[in-house]
Amino acid sequence: MLDRREALTNRSKVLRWQASTLQALNLLTDDDIPQSMRLLLDAIDHLDVAAGGNLDQQVAA
């Protein structure tokens, strides 16, 4: 069974792959892609911070 840190790191890796796929599929006429990309990258950053922090304190909070 994965620990919390490993699960967050794995999810971050998957989302990074999806972000690069989204970027590759982006067309000049896709107006919603830039905003979606910013939200996706923010989500990845949140996962990375959660995976790097003291998880015992975060769970207790």
Secondary structure, DSSP 8 states (H G I E B T S, - for coil): ---HHHHHHHHHHHHHHHHHHHHHH--TT-SSHHHHHHHHHHHHHHHHHHHHS-HHHHHH-
